[in-house]
Amino acid sequence: MTWEQTVEANKILNKEIGTVVKDWGGKLPIALAYPNTYYVGMSSLALQILYRRFNENRQVVCERVFWDKGGEKAGRPLFSLETQEPVNEFAVWAFTISYEMDYFNVVEMLRQAGVPPLAADRDERWPLLIAGGPGITMNPEPMAPFFDAIVIGEGEEIVDTLVGTIIDVGDDDRGELLAALDRIDGLYVPQLVPPIDPRDDSGKERQIKRLWVRELERYPTVSSLYTPDTEFGGLHLMEIARGCGRGCRFCLAGYVYRPPREQPLELLLDWAKEGLRHRDKVGLISAAVSDHTQIDELAIRLRAMGAKLSVSSMRVDPISVPLVEALRASGTQTLTIAPEAGSQR
């Protein structure tokens, strides 16, 4: 890597809170890859949740890798942020992909690193490539040729099983490892799924089970990293609920994240107390923040703790006076509401 890249990486790290740097000895090195810029990627709570989950595992060293705009054409090497290791030194690349337009950046990152983009052209000499995220869960096929395995659904609970399988089986024989991964619920291994023959209606093809976290409170769905160099740099982010019970047919969240689940009030307050050590404003995240059954009490008690509030989108019908008052007192001047579509009702 160039001297300029090293200097820039260190500038970023010096402004972060919560960075995890581990000794590599005897651990499985995983590159947690986000196919967009640092500014965009660090706005993703999913990236931060996975960063925490991977690094909680004592058998893993997990470092972040971001898309380097123009890096492929300029011939710059692709490296991890934490220790500036070349990405090819990592045994596993775990991509979290939020948006379809970032698919192009995935291919660009692989080419920049000198990795064959197509999974069929890679063997055990190359890193194992895994992907997950809401868009790829809804329709994995556009990216299926590029990845060795794809996580369908929510990824928190599969982390330890995935890591254990890779370590136990090893990657001396890529075919053997893929076969082992194919036996894990929620993992789609495209190379082991035969092409669909429309003339064959036997229904024998294997069904991939969508993963969802049954006990959401087991996992801290909150910021694990803080940096000013992102859209939400001044916020402590908290996912207060996951999924949506409204069932709008056009909405991705209502289907990918079923059934709807809430984080308990007291747990959210504990997480907020910890986050207020680093930021004075709490960002509440959910498909519809105002649908949380204890949103009024949460807003009132957060304000009593001295926290300013920010919210993601809300529906019009359940917006309450206590919530609006808490937002007004926090200096919020605009709200994003979701009238969605007209209805005869």
Sequence and secondary structure as in RCSB ss.txt:
>XXXX:A:sequence
MTWEQTVEANKILNKEIGTVVKDWGGKLPIALAYPNTYYVGMSSLALQILYRRFNENRQVVCERVFWDKGGEKAG
RPLFSLETQEPVNEFAVWAFTISYEMDYFNVVEMLRQAGVPPLAADRDERWPLLIAGGPGITMNPEPMAPFFDAI
VIGEGEEIVDTLVGTIIDVGDDDRGELLAALDRIDGLYVPQLVPPIDPRDDSGKERQIKRLWVRELERYPTVSSL
YTPDTEFGGLHLMEIARGCGRGCRFCLAGYVYRPPREQPLELLLDWAKEGLRHRDKVGLISAAVSDHTQIDELAI
RLRAMGAKLSVSSMRVDPISVPLVEALRASGTQTLTIAPEAGSQR
>XXXX:A:secstr
  HHHHHHHHHHHHT BS      TTSEEEEEEESS HHHHTT HHHHHHHHHHHHSTTEEEEEEE  TTHHHHT
   B TTT  BGGG SEEEEE   GGGHHHHHHHHHHTT  SSGGG  TTS EEEEE HHHHH  GGGGGG SEE
E B  GGGHHHHHHHHHHH SSSHHHHHHHHHTSTTEE GGGS    TT     S     B  S GGGS  B   
B SSSTTTTEEEEE EES SS  TT SHHHHT S EE  HHHHHHHHHHHTTT SEEEEESTTGGGSTTHHHHHH
HHHHTT EEEE  B STT  HHHHHHHHHTT     B   S    
